[in-house]
Amino acid sequence: MPSPFVHLELNTPDLAKAKDFYGQLFGWTFDDNNMGEAGIYSLFKPDSGPGGGMFSMPEGPTAWTPYVGVDDLKAATDKAAELGAKVLVREQEVPGHGSFSLLNDPTGAMVALWQPKQA
């Protein structure tokens, strides 16, 4: 399957409550990463399927954002824009891991594109 979902991310106003809920519901454990002024980013990895992260960004919506893997982030972002997506964040690097773009598709749904760091 080309371009699979590779990461899921939850922005929540109450990170502790979300971690407690999902941890009890699915047995997920979390690896908390201090992101300085950006707060805590809690990674999780279920036994199968894509993993993800949770964080609190008060100005953002409370919602899950799916990340779809792509081979060429710039080309995929450009194509999405040509197809009517609104590009919210263009080719943002996550140091040591890869880069992402954040979009609203033509229907308004949020989706992110992810290109892992090249070795």
C-alpha positions in Angstrom: 0.0 0.0 0.0 1.7 3.2 -1.0 1.6 6.1 1.4 0.3 4.4 4.6 -0.6 6.0 7.8 2.7 6.1 9.8 1.9 8.2 13.0 -1.1 9.4 14.9 -1.1 12.5 17.1 -3.5 13.8 19.7 -3.7 17.4 20.7 -5.6 17.6 24.0 -6.2 20.2 26.7 -5.5 17.6 29.4 -2.6 15.4 28.6 -2.7 13.5 31.9 -6.3 12.6 31.5 -5.8 11.5 27.9 -2.9 9.3 28.8 -4.8 7.7 31.7 -7.8 7.0 29.4 -5.9 5.5 26.5 -3.5 3.7 28.8 -6.3 2.0 30.6 -8.4 1.4 27.5 -5.7 0.0 25.2 -2.8 -0.8 27.6 -0.6 1.8 26.0 2.5 3.0 27.8 4.0 6.4 27.2 7.6 7.7 26.8 7.5 11.4 27.9 9.8 13.8 26.1 10.4 17.3 27.5 10.2 19.7 24.5 11.1 22.8 26.6 8.7 25.6 26.1 6.5 23.4 23.9 5.8 21.1 26.9 5.7 17.4 27.1 5.3 15.1 24.0 4.2 11.6 25.1 5.1 8.9 22.6 3.2 5.6 22.5 3.6 2.4 20.4 0.9 -0.2 20.4 1.8 -3.9 19.7 0.8 -3.5 16.1 0.0 -0.6 13.7 1.4 2.9 13.8 2.3 4.6 17.0 2.0 8.2 17.8 2.2 11.0 20.3 0.1 13.2 22.5 0.7 16.8 23.6 -1.2 19.9 24.7 -1.3 23.0 22.5 -4.0 25.2 23.9 -4.5 27.2 20.8 -5.0 24.1 18.6 -8.2 22.0 18.3 -8.7 18.9 20.5 -8.3 16.3 17.8 -6.4 13.4 16.4 -4.2 14.1 13.3 -3.1 11.2 11.1 0.3 11.3 9.4 0.7 9.7 6.0 4.2 8.6 4.9 5.6 10.1 1.6 8.9 9.7 -0.2 9.2 13.4 -1.3 7.6 15.8 1.2 8.0 19.0 -0.9 6.5 17.3 -4.0 3.6 15.8 -2.0 2.9 19.1 -0.3 2.9 21.0 -3.6 0.6 18.4 -5.2 -1.8 18.6 -2.2 -2.0 22.4 -2.6 -2.6 22.0 -6.4 -5.5 19.6 -5.5 -7.1 22.2 -3.3 -5.6 21.5 0.2 -4.8 24.5 2.4 -1.2 24.2 3.6 -1.0 25.1 7.3 2.6 24.2 7.9 5.0 23.6 5.1 8.0 21.2 5.4 8.8 21.6 9.1 11.8 19.6 10.4 11.6 17.5 13.5 15.4 17.3 14.3 16.8 13.9 14.1 13.6 12.2 12.9 12.2 13.7 9.6 10.0 16.5 8.3 6.2 17.1 8.0 3.7 19.3 6.4 0.3 19.9 7.9 -2.8 20.4 5.7 -6.5 20.8 5.6 -7.8 18.7 2.8 -10.4 20.3 0.4 -13.2 19.2 2.8 -11.5 20.8 5.8 -10.1 17.6 7.5 -6.7 17.9 8.9 -3.9 15.5 7.7 -0.2 15.6 7.9 2.5 14.3 5.5 5.6 12.7 6.9 9.0 12.1 5.3 11.5 10.3 7.6 15.0 11.5 7.9 17.2 10.0 5.2 20.1 7.9 6.6 
